[in-house]
Structures are given as C-alpha cells and as structure tokens.
Amino acid sequence: MMVGLIVLFVIAVATAVVLNLPTFGASATGSRLERIQHSPHYKDGAFEYPIPTPTMDPAFSFWKLLRAYMNPLPGQSPAQPLPVEKTDLKVLKGSEPLLVWFGHSSYFLRINGKNILIDPVFCERPSPFQFIGSKRYPGTEVYSADDFPELDAVILTHDHYDHLDYEAITRLIPKTRHFHAALGVGAHLERWGASPGAITEYDWGDRGTIGTDIELIATPARHFSGRGFGRNKTLWTSFVFRTNDLKLFLGGDSGFGPHFKEIGEKYGPFDLALLECGQYNEMWPRIHMMPEETAQAAVELKARTLMPVHWAKFTLGLHPWKEPIERVVKKAGELHLPLMTPRIGQVVMLKDTLLPTEHWWAPLK
C-alpha cells in the first residue's frame, strides 16, 4: 500500500509540474475572473453557447473515436509539399487592403496602413509538446514569427493550440502594439510577457478599435475552449472587422448555428467572410462545420465572397486533407457563392475585381 501511495504522489506531483509549464498558459484571477463570472454567457463555472453544444455526439463512444484515430484514412495528409509563395511581409506598403494566408487559420492583413495578424500559429505541431501531435504539412514551414514587421494588432479568437501558439506569441510580443483576444485569453498572454495595458479582451457584443479607423465587434461562435484539462474557462469568439469602406467577418472556429443568420442581419453584408472548413467529423458535428455548412453560413452572413480556412496545414480531423475544399467548392457552386482560394503566402489585394480562385490543390495527392 505504501508503494502505491508513493507512486500516486509522484504521479500527482509530475502532473502538477507539467500543467504549470508556460505553454498551458494561466487561469484568470482577480478583476479578470470577476469579469468572466459576470458574463451573461458564463454559467456554472464555464462559458456556453446559447443552445446545447456537446463536444462529442452522444451516439459515439470514446473507443470508436480512438479506433478512428489509430486507423487513418488514405490521403489524410498530402503526399508532397504544398505550393507556397514566400512573400517578404516586411516590405508590403501602400494603402490598398491586402491579405496573406499561412494555412489553417493564420492570416495577415494590411488595412489602412496597419499590420494585423490573426490567430498566429507557426509551430511544427499544434500541441503543448512539440514531440506529440499532428505535424504541419511540408511546404508550410516557410513562415515564422520572425517574418513579420511591427504589428499594430494581433487578434486571437480562442485559446486552442491550433489558434494560439505559445512560441509564436512570445516572439511576437516585442513587436506587437496591442492584442485583441477573447475574454479570459489575456491571462495566457500576461503570463507569456504581454503588458496588461496592451491587451483588450472581448465578450460577445463588445467593441474595440485598432487605431482610429478600424472597428472590431466580438460576435458569437459555437465552439469550446481550453489548453489544459479544464474546458470553457475562456471564451471563443468571431469578429466583425470593419472600416469606412471594407467589412470582413473573421470566423474563428464554429459549428453551424443560428448566430450566423443573426450576425448577417445585424452587421452584414460582408465583403469577405473567412470561415472554418476542415477538421470536421460526424462524431463532433456541433463544434465544427461540415463544408456544406460553411457555404451556407457564408450565405446567412450575407457575404459577397467566402474564403475557406482551417485546412491545408495540419491533420486534426478524420478526412482526406483536401476533401474540405473540394466539398465547399461544390456547394458554393450550387449556391452561386463566390469563393476566394489563394495559395499559402500569396498576396491578395482585397479591392481587386478578380480575386484568386485557382484550384491549386487539385493536382496534389
């Protein structure tokens, strides 16, 4: 019995040490915790979407999920490097709004002369430990946090590892004027070295600005959060991003839900909606969208153009790597919805009449 108690004690201490590593971030305390507790979306110790949103469909068991991950499908990862354009981001100038995508959900905006980065992830694996987890696709490793100019803003939709990269943030802090993050995520940023005065946190409905001519409005998403064992202690959000002559919807992660139509009616139409398209499965149908739902969400947002993201960098779901884009292209065609499909690293001038629509993934395996 004594040996057993010692083993349990050692395991408990080791677990506590590991979970205290910086990569896991920090829990909210003090005034930040009070603000969380007073949020209308925080109930019984956790944030929640207005309608029930289980992480897993109750019809499926953990063992089925485990078997699926242990028996990957053919083509879940590309067999060759993805075609990537290496753009010198530090020399991009001018007043015309532009976008550069880095795969998955990370992208750079230069709008009204301001440099803005969304959900930067440049690690090898979206995991707390770089020796565990899905490895980024060959070709996508050409960008790092060091490639960016001084940033006016970094926008963070939630704290999952594929949207919030500890190493990238620590390297970006010295060159970032301000962080705009979902409520509670500021605790992670402060632990990693960001100044409290350089962080604005958003509950759904909150508004903020980047400079004097860009407005951010935090809007709902149907998802979840968490970097350690606890879930939903921080919020997850989407953002309306608007200037005098441009309106974008930055979707973050979200399953399909009534919020898309509500956002479209209140804030639309949008010039461009960037919506997740990938990492879905019938075992978790509420927290990620099927590609057909992605296209429908863009319609309900009243988006003039859809750019599918959350694909082409990591294998986190249980589908072939290019199935998401193939399915959303098909559905968008049926809905007569224009798509924008740039290559990773390609500079897209958002006011151009002809936006990139190349099916660059088609010849790849």
Residue pairs with C-beta under 8 A, 6 or more apart in sequence:
19 228
19 229
21 128
22 166
22 191
22 192
23 128
23 129
23 166
23 227
24 128
24 227
24 228
25 159
25 166
25 187
25 188
25 191
25 192
25 227
25 228
26 187
26 188
26 190
26 191
27 33
27 187
27 230
27 233
28 36
28 184
28 186
28 187
28 233
28 234
29 187
32 184
32 186
32 187
32 201
35 183
35 201
35 203
36 42
36 47
36 183
36 184
36 233
36 234
36 235
39 47
39 183
39 203
39 235
41 47
41 48
41 50
41 203
41 204
41 235
42 48
45 233
46 231
46 232
46 233
47 183
47 225
47 232
47 233
47 234
47 235
47 236
48 232
49 220
49 221
49 222
49 223
49 257
50 220
51 257
51 258
53 222
53 223
53 224
53 255
53 257
53 286
53 287
54 286
55 224
55 231
55 284
55 286
55 287
56 62
56 65
56 283
56 284
57 282
57 283
57 284
57 285
57 286
60 282
60 283
64 283
65 283
68 281
68 283
68 318
69 318
72 315
72 318
73 318
73 319
73 320
74 320
75 320
75 321
75 322
75 365
76 315
76 318
76 319
76 320
76 321
77 137
77 315
77 321
78 137
78 138
78 321
78 322
78 364
78 365
79 364
79 365
80 138
80 364
80 365
81 137
81 138
81 139
82 103
82 137
82 138
82 139
82 140
82 312
82 344
82 361
82 364
83 139
83 343
83 344
83 360
84 139
84 140
84 142
84 343
84 344
84 345
85 343
85 344
85 345
85 346
85 347
86 142
86 143
86 345
87 100
87 345
87 346
87 347
89 100
89 108
89 147
89 148
89 149
90 147
90 148
90 149
92 98
92 110
92 149
92 347
95 112
95 113
96 349
96 350
96 351
97 109
97 110
97 111
97 112
97 243
97 246
97 349
97 350
97 351
98 109
98 110
98 111
98 347
98 348
98 349
98 350
99 107
99 108
99 109
99 307
99 342
99 347
99 348
99 350
100 107
100 108
100 345
100 346
100 347
100 348
101 107
101 307
101 309
101 342
101 344
101 345
101 346
101 348
102 108
102 122
102 140
102 143
102 313
102 344
102 345
103 136
103 137
103 140
103 311
103 312
103 313
103 344
104 121
104 126
104 162
104 309
104 310
104 311
104 312
104 313
104 314
105 118
105 119
105 121
105 157
105 162
105 163
105 252
105 253
105 276
105 309
105 310
106 117
106 118
106 119
106 120
106 121
106 122
107 117
107 118
107 119
107 274
107 309
108 115
108 116
108 117
108 118
108 148
109 115
109 116
109 117
109 118
109 241
109 248
110 116
111 214
111 243
111 246
111 350
112 211
112 213
112 214
112 243
114 152
114 153
114 210
114 211
114 214
115 148
115 149
115 150
115 151
115 152
115 153
116 151
116 152
116 153
116 154
116 155
116 210
116 214
117 148
117 151
117 153
117 154
117 155
117 172
117 176
118 154
118 155
118 156
118 157
118 250
119 155
119 156
119 157
119 163
119 164
119 252
120 145
120 154
120 165
120 168
120 169
120 172
121 161
121 162
121 163
121 164
121 165
121 168
121 313
122 143
122 144
122 145
122 165
122 167
122 168
123 130
123 136
123 165
123 166
123 167
123 168
124 130
124 135
124 136
124 141
125 131
125 132
125 133
125 134
125 135
125 136
125 314
126 133
126 134
126 160
126 161
126 162
126 165
126 314
126 316
127 133
127 134
127 161
128 161
128 227
133 161
134 314
134 315
134 316
135 314
136 313
136 314
137 312
137 313
137 314
137 321
139 344
140 312
140 313
140 344
142 345
143 345
144 168
144 171
145 167
145 168
145 171
145 172
146 171
148 172
148 175
149 175
150 175
150 176
150 177
151 172
151 175
151 176
151 177
152 177
152 178
152 210
152 211
153 176
153 177
153 178
153 179
153 180
153 210
154 169
154 172
154 176
154 178
154 179
154 180
155 179
155 180
155 181
155 216
155 239
155 250
156 163
156 164
156 179
156 180
156 181
156 182
156 185
156 189
157 163
157 182
157 221
157 236
157 237
157 238
157 239
157 250
157 251
157 252
157 253
158 164
158 182
158 185
158 221
158 223
158 225
158 234
158 235
158 236
158 237
158 252
158 253
159 182
159 184
159 185
159 188
159 225
159 226
159 227
159 234
159 236
160 225
160 226
160 227
160 253
161 227
162 314
162 316
163 252
163 253
164 185
164 188
164 227
166 192
169 188
169 189
169 192
169 194
170 192
170 193
173 189
173 192
173 193
173 194
176 194
176 198
177 198
178 198
178 199
178 200
178 210
179 186
179 189
179 194
179 198
179 199
179 200
180 200
180 202
180 208
180 210
180 216
180 239
181 189
181 199
181 200
181 201
181 202
182 201
182 202
182 218
182 225
182 234
182 235
182 236
182 237
183 201
183 202
183 203
183 234
183 235
183 237
184 201
184 225
184 233
184 234
184 235
185 201
185 234
185 235
186 194
186 196
186 199
186 201
187 234
188 227
188 234
189 199
190 196
190 199
200 208
202 208
202 216
202 218
202 235
202 237
202 239
203 218
203 235
204 218
204 219
204 220
204 235
204 237
205 217
205 218
205 219
206 217
206 218
207 215
207 216
207 217
207 218
208 215
208 216
209 215
209 216
210 216
213 243
213 244
214 241
214 242
214 243
215 240
215 241
215 242
215 243
216 239
216 240
216 241
217 239
217 240
217 242
217 267
218 237
218 238
218 239
219 237
219 238
219 239
219 240
219 259
219 263
219 267
220 237
220 238
220 257
220 259
220 262
220 263
221 236
221 237
221 238
221 251
221 252
221 253
221 254
221 259
222 254
222 255
222 256
222 257
222 259
222 286
222 287
223 236
223 252
223 253
223 254
223 255
223 287
223 288
224 231
224 232
224 236
224 287
225 231
225 232
225 233
225 234
225 235
225 236
226 232
226 233
226 234
236 252
236 253
236 254
237 252
238 249
238 250
238 251
238 252
238 254
238 263
239 249
239 250
239 252
240 247
240 248
240 249
240 250
240 263
240 267
240 270
241 247
241 248
241 249
241 250
242 248
242 267
246 271
246 350
246 351
247 267
247 268
247 269
247 270
247 271
248 270
248 271
248 272
248 273
248 274
249 263
249 267
249 270
249 272
249 273
249 274
249 275
249 301
249 303
250 274
251 273
251 274
251 275
251 276
251 297
251 309
252 276
253 276
253 287
253 288
253 310
254 275
254 276
254 287
254 288
254 289
254 297
255 285
255 286
255 287
255 288
255 289
255 293
256 289
256 290
256 293
256 296
256 297
260 297
260 300
260 301
261 300
261 301
263 301
264 270
264 300
264 301
264 302
264 303
265 302
268 301
268 302
268 303
269 301
269 302
269 303
269 304
270 301
270 302
270 303
270 304
271 303
271 304
271 305
271 350
272 303
272 304
272 305
272 306
272 307
272 340
272 350
273 297
273 298
273 301
273 303
273 305
273 306
273 307
274 307
274 309
275 289
275 294
275 297
275 298
275 306
275 307
275 308
275 309
275 310
276 288
276 289
276 294
276 308
276 309
276 310
277 289
277 291
277 294
277 308
277 309
277 310
277 311
277 324
277 325
277 328
278 288
278 291
278 308
278 310
278 311
278 312
278 316
278 317
278 319
278 324
278 325
279 288
279 310
279 311
279 316
279 317
280 288
280 289
280 290
280 291
280 317
280 319
280 324
281 288
281 317
281 318
281 319
283 318
288 310
288 317
289 297
290 327
291 308
291 323
291 324
291 325
291 326
291 327
291 328
291 331
292 327
292 328
292 331
294 306
294 308
294 328
294 331
295 306
295 328
295 331
295 332
295 334
295 335
295 337
296 331
296 335
298 306
298 332
298 337
299 335
299 337
303 337
304 338
305 337
305 338
305 339
305 340
305 355
306 328
306 332
306 337
306 338
306 339
306 340
307 339
307 340
307 341
307 342
308 324
308 325
308 328
308 339
308 341
310 324
311 321
311 322
311 324
311 325
312 321
312 322
312 325
312 344
312 361
313 344
315 321
322 361
322 364
325 341
325 361
326 361
328 339
329 339
329 341
329 359
332 338
332 339
338 355
338 357
339 357
340 348
340 355
340 356
340 357
341 356
341 357
341 358
341 359
341 360
342 348
342 356
343 356
343 358
343 360
346 356
348 355
348 356
